[in-house]
Amino acid sequence: MDSNSRLHIADLVAGYGHNVVLRGVSLQVNQGEIVALLGANGSGKSTVLNTISGFLKPTQGTVHLDQQSITGIPPHKTFRAGVVQVSQARDLFSDLTVEENLKLGSIIKGDEALGLRQVFDYFPRLSDRYDQQVSTMSGGEQQMVAVGRALMSQPRMLLLDEPSGGLSPLFVKEIGEITARMKADGVTMLLVEQNLRLALEISDRYLILRDGKVIDGGSTDNLEGSHDDIVRTIYL
């Protein structure tokens, strides 16, 4: 295991009942790096995140955070260890305000005042809508609240599941810019994203998942022009 590794997964097997989804997934995310996990629907991308977070217990394999095993521990302990997931559903409390949702992120761990300053630096719009009920906000604004709440706990490893899903092109661009800023500030991320252009623009490396296995990957620095080869690998 590389000493620079923030997250290290080896030979992970997991699924739902008798339905095996992950069939020996291995990957590594280094400190300060963004890695994009790509693949067609049903390839196991979200299952990887759910297994890391502890929502799904693996039947085989290991998960290490900073070389300490977090394999199979429950979600609240995974969170305390420093792994925070932003799911596709965002899981916000829609009847609460922006302020109340954000502060929930630092109840167990994190510095509330420091966290709020950081979140409002990334998302100035949330500062202007501090008292607004989340249910009255657009999808893009709700995504900002969800990511902001995750950052409130000062995560060592941030898992993002389809952060651009259902957003307008303007918000997709904004989320991409903010994610790049987070990376520059040292936030380590594993990203599941269907928007291939966005994923490859903001990530350091990509991995392609098919039928529960990592089948390909590489550095995004080496990519030029068309991404047709990656699209073919994903879907054909």
For each residue, the residues with C-beta under 8 A, 3 or more apart:
1: 5 8 28 64 67
2: 5 8 28 30
3: 67
4: 30 31
5: 1 2 8 28 29 30 31 64 66 67
6: 29 30 31 32 33 65 66 156 157 188
7: 27 28 29 52 63 64 65 83 157 188 190
8: 1 2 5 27 28 29 62 63 64 67
9: 12 25 26 27 28 48 52 61 62 63 64
10: 26 61 62 64
11: 24 25 26 60 61 62
12: 9 22 24 25 26 48 51 58 60 61 62 63
13: 20 22 23 24 25 58 59 60 61
14: 20 21 22 47 51 56 57 58 59 61
15: 18 19 20 21 22 47 59
16: 19 21 56
17:
18: 15
19: 15 16
20: 13 14 15 23 59 212
21: 14 15 16 44 47 212
22: 12 13 14 15 25 44 47 48 51 58 61 212
23: 13 20 211 212 213
24: 11 12 13 60 61 212 213
25: 9 11 12 13 22 44 48 61 209 212 213 214
26: 9 10 11 12 61 214
27: 7 8 9 35 37 48 207 214
28: 1 2 5 7 8 9
29: 5 6 7 8 33 35 157 188 189 190
30: 2 4 5 6 33 188
31: 4 5 6 186 188
32: 6 183 186 187 188
33: 6 29 30 183 188 189 204 205
34: 179 183 188 189 190 191 202 203 204 205
35: 27 29 189 190 191 203 204 205 206 207
36: 191 192 193 199 200 202 203 205 206 207 220
37: 27 45 48 190 191 192 206 207 209
38: 45 193 196 199 206 207 208 209 230 234
39: 43 44 45 208 209 210 234
40: 43 210 234 235
41:
42:
43: 39 40 209 210 211 212
44: 21 22 25 39 47 48 209 211 212
45: 37 38 39 48 49 161 192 209
46: 49 50 88 161 192
47: 14 15 21 22 44 50 51 56 212
48: 9 12 22 25 27 37 44 45 51 52 190 192 209
49: 45 46 52 53 85 87 159 161 190 192
50: 46 47 53 55 56 85
51: 12 14 22 47 48 54 55 56 57 58 63
52: 7 9 48 49 63 70 78 83 85 157 159 190
53: 49 50 75 78 79 83 85 159
54: 51 57 70 72 73 74 75 76 77 78
55: 50 51 75
56: 14 16 47 50 51
57: 14 51 54 72
58: 12 13 14 22 51 61 63 71 72
59: 13 14 15 20
60: 11 12 13 24
61: 9 10 11 12 13 14 22 24 25 26 58 71
62: 8 9 10 11 12 69 71
63: 7 8 9 12 51 52 58 69 70 71 72
64: 1 5 7 8 9 10 67 68 69 70 71
65: 6 7 68 70 81 82 83 156 157
66: 5 6 82 156
67: 1 3 5 8 64
68: 64 65 81
69: 62 63 64
70: 52 54 63 64 65 73 77 78 81 83
71: 58 61 62 63 64
72: 54 57 58 63
73: 54 70 77 78 81
74: 54 77 78
75: 53 54 55 78 79
76: 54 79 80 108
77: 54 70 73 74 80 81
78: 52 53 54 70 73 74 75 81 83
79: 53 75 76 82 83 84 108 109 153
80: 76 77 108 109
81: 65 68 70 73 77 78 156
82: 65 66 79 153 154 155 156 157
83: 7 52 53 65 70 78 79 155 156 157 159
84: 79 150 153 155 157 158 159
85: 49 50 52 53 150 158 159 160 161
86: 90 146 147 150 158 159 160 161 163
87: 49 90 91 161
88: 46 161 162 165
89:
90: 86 87 142 143 145 146
91: 87 146
92: 96 101 134 142 145 146 149
93: 96 100 101 104 134
94: 133 134 135
95: 133 134 135
96: 92 93 100 101 104 133 134
97: 100 101 130 131 132 133 134
98: 101 102 126 129 130 131 132 134 137 145
99: 102 103 130 131
100: 93 96 97 103 104
101: 92 93 96 97 98 104 105 134 145 149
102: 98 99 105 106 115 116 119 126 145 148 149 152
103: 99 100 106 107 112 116 152
104: 93 96 100 101 107 149 152
105: 101 102 110 115 148 149 150 151 152 153
106: 102 103 109 110 111 112 115 152 153
107: 103 104
108: 76 79 80 153
109: 79 80 106 153 154
110: 105 106 114 115 152 153 154
111: 106 114 115 154
112: 103 106 115 116 152
113: 116 117
114: 110 111 117 118 154
115: 102 105 106 110 111 112 118 119 151 152 153 154
116: 102 103 112 113 119 120 152
117: 113 114 120 121
118: 114 115 121 122 151
119: 102 115 116 122 123 126 148 151 152
120: 116 117 123 124 126 127
121: 117 118 124
122: 118 119 147 148 151 178 181 182
123: 119 120 126 127 144 147 148 178
124: 120 121 127 128
125: 128 129 141 144
126: 98 102 119 120 123 129 130 141 144 145 148
127: 120 123 124 130
128: 124 125
129: 98 125 126 132 137 141
130: 97 98 99 126 127
131: 97 98 99
132: 97 98 129 136 137
133: 94 95 96 97 136 137
134: 92 93 94 95 96 97 98 101 137 142 145
135: 94 95
136: 132 133
137: 98 129 132 133 134 141 142 145
138: 141 142 171
139: 142 143 166 167 168 171
140: 143 144 167 168 170 171 174 175
141: 125 126 129 137 138 144 145
142: 90 92 134 137 138 139 145 146
143: 90 139 140 146 147 163 167 171 175
144: 123 125 126 140 141 147 148 175 178
145: 90 92 98 101 102 126 134 137 141 142 148 149
146: 86 90 91 92 142 143 149 150
147: 86 122 123 143 144 150 151 160 163 175 178
148: 102 105 119 122 123 126 144 145 151 152
149: 92 101 102 104 105 145 146 152
150: 84 85 86 105 146 147 153 155 158
151: 105 115 118 119 122 147 148 154 155 158 182 187
152: 102 103 104 105 106 110 112 115 116 119 148 149
153: 79 82 84 105 106 108 109 110 115 150
154: 82 109 110 111 114 115 151
155: 82 83 84 150 151 158 187
156: 6 65 66 81 82 83 188
157: 6 7 29 52 65 82 83 84 188 189 190
158: 84 85 86 150 151 155 182 187 188 189 190
159: 49 52 53 83 84 85 86 189 190 192
160: 85 86 147 163 179 189 190 191 192 193
161: 45 46 49 85 86 87 88 192
162: 88 165 192 193 194
163: 86 143 147 160 175 179 191 193
164: 167 171 172 175 176 193 194 195 198
165: 88 162 194
166: 139
167: 139 140 143 164 171 172 175
168: 139 140 171 172
169: 172 173
170: 140 173 174
171: 138 139 140 143 164 167 168 174 175
172: 164 167 168 169 175 176 195 198
173: 169 170 176 177
174: 140 170 171 177 178
175: 140 143 144 147 163 164 167 171 172 178 179 198
176: 164 172 173 179 180 198 201 202
177: 173 174 180 181
178: 122 123 144 147 174 175 181 182
179: 34 160 163 175 176 182 183 189 191 202
180: 176 177 183 184 202
181: 122 177 178 184 185
182: 122 151 158 178 179 185 187 189
183: 32 33 34 179 180 186 187 189 202 204
184: 180 181
185: 181 182
186: 31 32 183
187: 32 151 155 158 182 183
188: 6 7 29 30 31 32 33 34 156 157 158
189: 29 33 34 35 157 158 159 160 179 182 183
190: 7 29 34 35 37 48 49 52 157 158 159 160
191: 34 35 36 37 160 163 179 199 202 203
192: 36 37 45 46 48 49 159 160 161 162
193: 36 38 160 162 163 164 196 198 199
194: 162 164 165
195: 164 172 198 199
196: 38 193 199 200 227 230 231
197: 200 201 227
198: 164 172 175 176 193 195 201 202
199: 36 38 191 193 195 196 202 203 206
200: 36 196 197 203 206 220 223 227 230
201: 176 197 198 220
202: 34 36 176 179 180 183 191 198 199
203: 34 35 36 191 199 200 206 220
204: 33 34 35 183 219 220 221
205: 33 34 35 36 217 218 219 220
206: 35 36 37 38 199 200 203 217 218 220 230
207: 27 35 36 37 38 214 216 217
208: 38 39 214 215 216 217 230 233 234
209: 25 37 38 39 43 44 45 48 212 213 214 215
210: 39 40 43 213 215 234
211: 23 43 44
212: 20 21 22 23 24 25 43 44 47 209
213: 23 24 25 209 210
214: 25 26 27 207 208 209 217
215: 208 209 210 233
216: 207 208 233
217: 205 206 207 208 214
218: 205 206 222 223
219: 204 205 222 223
220: 36 200 201 203 204 205 206 223
221: 204
222: 218 219
223: 200 218 219 220 227 230
224:
225:
226: 229
227: 196 197 200 223 230 231
228: 231 232
229: 226 232 233
230: 38 196 200 206 208 223 227 233 234
231: 196 227 228 234 235
232: 228 229 235 236
233: 208 215 216 229 230 236
234: 38 39 40 208 210 230 231
235: 40 231 232
236: 232 233
